[in-house]
Amino acid sequence: MSVLLSRSALAANIETFRRLCRPARIIAVVKSNAYGHGSEPVVRLLNDLLEPGDSLAVHSVEEARELVPYLRWPLLIMGGTSARHDSLLAVWNATGRTVHTVASTAQDVGRLTEAEIPFHIKVDTGMGRLGAHGEGLEEIFALLQKSPRYFQGIMTHFANVEDVLNQDYALLQLQRFEAAARRARTIRSDILVHAAASAPALILPASRFDAVRTGIGMYGLWPSQETRLSLHSMGVQADLQPVLSWQTQIIHLNRVARGEFIGYGCTYRTLTDSLIAVLPVGYNEGYARALSNRSHVLIRGRRAPVRGRVCMNMIMVDVTHIEDVRSGDIAVLIGSSVEEKVTAEELAELAGTINYEVVTRIHHTQSRRIVD
């Protein structure tokens, strides 16, 4: 069982963002195990695909710790840090790994300045999550006026770009952020200003500023159908290529008579004499239980429906209609086989979620392999 990564697809997606967003720099987001793709192999690929001025971003210190040995580009920890991490951040920076973090309060700014840790200010413009606003932001600016040396950037996060075609709320957030960025640049003119994740980077040109944070789009997955439609309506051509495919092998074939039940809860009963293939992947490995009796895998270029409930470590699929199937055959969970394909978006719709969750949930213990 393995996750296959296409270097050429990753390179093409980065080039798409460069073409659309130039002169903005790329901040390649590799949080959450690189959206399930595998942070270490993705960073190794990015080491050769990024350009001077580009950088990486993760959510946590724990994620950064795993990647520091492979870093060739600056890294931003977007989820923030605490005082117990300052000595570690100082060591990383002292040994030539440029690692920044995010400050959301005046206390963060004071602590990081004293510890000599470079930081970006996070502004809450309407997400209601991390970030400063109102009096809290004014307090930060007052501190920065006195000591701006380690102030490296200012950022925000949009709440509702990919879910809608009307961008009124995003424009309100943009207006708030522009005011904060103007104020910040009176304190230090060379800071990095960044606001756009994949969706706004693609469809909201005013949000691109100095850099765009390429997350889901860098991996060849559209943030939403609305994003794709919006870009098309703008007359902009962009072809995102999925980087990931996910496959396993048949470990057992079982002949089941007509009228017999398959799996826990007896949720599926065979309509004919059937050949059932068992695959060693379940919800522990990241194949959602919500896909029970709903999804398909690809075997020998044919769709094989999942029968019965997704188990913790196995699923059962009907291969009665597939000729010459045998134990050891490849089963494609996400990806293409001959002329058929199963996408992360298809699985997301069936499971009642989003493509982000489908790929991010692929368990980190499954091998990741670069295929081109």
N, C-alpha and C positions, 0 to 999 in steps of 0.2 A: 504494500500500500504506500503510495507516495503522491506528493504534490510536485508537479512539474512546472518550472518557471521558464518563460521565454525571454531571453535577453533582448532579442530584436523587437519584441512587442513593447517592452519597457522603454527601450531607446526611442521607439517611434512615438510613444505617448509623451515622453519628455519633450521631444522635438515639437509635437503639436502644441504643448503649452508654451514653449519658447516662441513659436511662430505667432501665436495669438496674443501673447502677453508682453512681448519684447517692448521696452528694455527692462521690464521687471525681472528680478532674479528668481531662481527656483529655491524654495524651501521644501525639500523632499520629506514628507511625513512618513516615518517608519514606526509609529507607535503601534501598540497592540499586535506585536509580532509581525509588523509590516502588513497590517490588515489581513493577517492569517497567511501571508505569503512566505514568512520566515525572515526575521529581521537580519540575521547574520548574512545569508546569501544575497538578500536584496541590497544591503549596505555594500557588500563586496562588489556587486554589479554597479551600484551608484558611484563607487569610488572612481570608476573609469568613465562614467556618463555625465557627471556634474562638471561645472566649469567654475573658474575663479569668480568669487562673489556669491556662489550658491552655498547652501548649507542643508543640514538635516534637522529634524525635529522629532522628539518623542514626548510621551506624557510624563514619565516618572524617572526618578533617580535609579530605580531598579532596572528599568529598561536601558538607561544610559550606561549603567555599570557593565551590562553584557556587551555593549557595542564599542566601548572606549578602546579596547585593543585593536579594533579594525578602523578607527576613525582616520580619515584623511581630510575631512571637511569639518567646519564648525558645527556644533550641535546645540540646539535649544531645547531645554526641558520645559514644556508648556504647562504642565500641571503644577508648577511651583515646587519649592523645597522648604525645608525647615532648618533651624539652627544646627541640628545634629548632622546635616549633610554638608555644612560649610567647609569643614576641613577636607572632605573628600573632593569637593568641587575645586578647592584651592590647589590640591595636589594635581588633579587632572590638568588644570590650566598651567601650572608651573612646569609640567612635563610636556608641554606643547600641544595638548589637546584642548582646543578652544571650546569650552562648555559654558553656555549662558543659561540663566534661569529666568523665571517670570516673577515679578513683584506685583501684588494686588493691593497692598496696604502701605501706609506710611511706615509701619513697623518693619515690613519686609524691606523697604528701601533703606531704612536706617541700618538694619542688620547686615544686609548685603554690601552696603557701602563700607561699613566698618570691617567686614571680612574681605574686602577687595575682590568681590565676585561680580563679574559683569551681568547685567540684567536688562530685561525688557519690561516695560510697564504694560499691564493688561487693563484695558478700559472696558467697562461694561456699558455698552451702548443700547442694550435692550434684550440681552440674552438671559439675564437673571441668574447667571452662573458665576464664574470667576471674574474678577475685575473691579476696578474702582470707578466711582462716579460721584457727582455732586461734591459735597464737602470733603469726602474722602480723597477724591482726585485733587482738589485744591490743596489739601494737606501734603500730598505727594509732591506736587509742583513746588510748593514752598520749600520742601526739603531739597529738592533737586536744584533749586536756585543757588543753594549754599554749597552743594557738593555734587556736580554732575558727572564726575570723571568716569564712573562705572555704568552710567546710563547709556545703553547701547541701542534701544529700540522701543517702539510703542506699537501696540497691536490691539485688535478686537476680533470678535467672532460674530458672524451674522446668524440670526435665528431662523430665518424663514425664506431663504432664497430658493432652495431646491424643491420646495413643496408647492410653489405657486407660479402662475404666469404673470401675475401683477406684482410688481416689486416696490410698492409704496412703503412697506415697512422697512425693507432693506435700504431704501433711499433716506428714510428718517434716521436709521442707524448710521448710515454713511455721513449724513450731515453732522450728527453728534461727534463722530470720530474725526472728521476733518477739523472741527473746532479744537478738539483735544490735541490733534497732531500739530496744528499751527502753533498752539501754545507751547507744546513740547519743543518745537524747533526754535523758539525764541530762547530756550535754555541751552540747547545743544543742536546745532544745525546739521550735523552729520549722522544723526540717528537713523536707524532703519525703520521705515513705516510700512506695516503690513496688516492687511485685513482679510484678504480673500482666500478662502479654501477653494476646492475644485469648482463648485457650482458658480459662485460669484466671479472667479477668475475667468470662467468661460463666457458668462453672459452679462456681466456687469463691469464694463471696462473701467469705469471711474473708481472701482474698488481695488485696482491692481497696485497702485502706489509703487513702492520700491521692490516689492517681492510678493510672490503668490505661494501659498502653502498647498502644494499638490499632494493630496491624500488619495481618496478613492479613484479619482480620474487618472492618476499616474499609473494605477494598476489596470487600466483599461476598462473600468466599470463606470457607467454613467451615474452621477449622483441621484438622478431621478429621470423619469420620462419627461417631466415638465422642463427639466434643464435641456434635454435633447431637443424638444419642440421649440423652446425659446431660441436656441442657437440656430435652428433651421429657419425660424421666422426672421432672424436677423440676416439671413443670406450667407452665413458663415459655414464653411465646410470643415468638419472635424471628424476624423475616424479614430475612435479609441479602440485599441486592440487588447483583449483580455490577456493578461500575463500568466494567469494561473490555469492549470488544468489539474484535475484530481482523479486518481484512478486506483483501483484495487484489483484483486483476482478472485475468481471463483475458488472456494475451498472445498465445496461439497455439492454434489448433485443428488437430488432426492426425488424418486418417482412417487407421486401421490395420487391415489385413486379419486375418481369423481365423488364429490360430496364430503371430502375430508376437510378439516379445519387447518389453517396455517397460523402459527404464532400465538402469543399471549392474548388472552381475552376472547379467542375464537372470533376475531373480527372479520376474517375472510374465509369463505368456503369455496372450494374448487367447483367449477361448473362442468369440467371435463377431466378425464385423466390428464394429469399435468406433470411437467418436469420443472422442479423448483431448484434454483441455484441459491446457495448460501454465500454471502459476502461478509468478510470480517471487518465491518464498519457499522457503527451504531451511534447513538447520541453521545456516548463518551468521546468518540472520535470526531464529533462535530456534525454528524448527519441528523438533522432535527427530527425528533419524535413526531412533530406535526406533519411530517411527510408520509406517515403510515397510510398505506393504501391509496396514495395520491400521486407519487412521483414515479419517474422512470430512470433507469440507468441504460447505458449503451453497451451492448455486447455484440461483437462481429458486425457492427454497423446497424444493428437493429435495436429498437426500443424494447426494454424489458420492464414491465410494471412491477413496482414494489407490492408485495402481497403480505398482508398482516401488519402487525405493529412493528415499528422500528425498535429493536432491542437495544440494550446498553452497548453491546459490542458486535452485533450482527444484524443484517437485514436479509430477507428472503425475496427473490424476484422470480417471476414466471418466464421461463425460457422455452416453453413448449413449442413455440413457433419458430425457433432459431435452429437452423440445421447445423449439425456437427459440433454442437457446443460440448465443451469438456472442462473438467477441473483444471484450473490454471489459466483459463482464458482471462484476458483483461476485461474489466468492467469499468467503464468511464462514468464517474459520478458527476463531474463538471468538465465540459470540454466537448470535443468532436470525435466522431468515429465514422469513417466513410463520408456519407452525405448528411448524417444526422448530427445534432448537437443538443446538449443540455446546458443551459446557462445558469449563472448564479441568480439572475433576475427571475428565471422560470421557477427555480426552487424557492426563492423568496416569496413570490406571489402565492405559491401553493401552501407555504408555511405561514402566511400572514405576517411577513416581516419585510426587511429590506436586504438588498444584496450585501451591504456592509456586514450585517450580522452573519449571513451565510458563510462568507469567506473567513471572517475573523474567528468564528467558532471552530474552524478546523484545528484539531488538537496539535499543540506544539511538538509533541513527541513523534509525529509522523514525519518521515524524511522529506526534505525539500531538495530537488535536483534541477540544475540548470540544463536546459535541453538544446539551446543554440547559442 
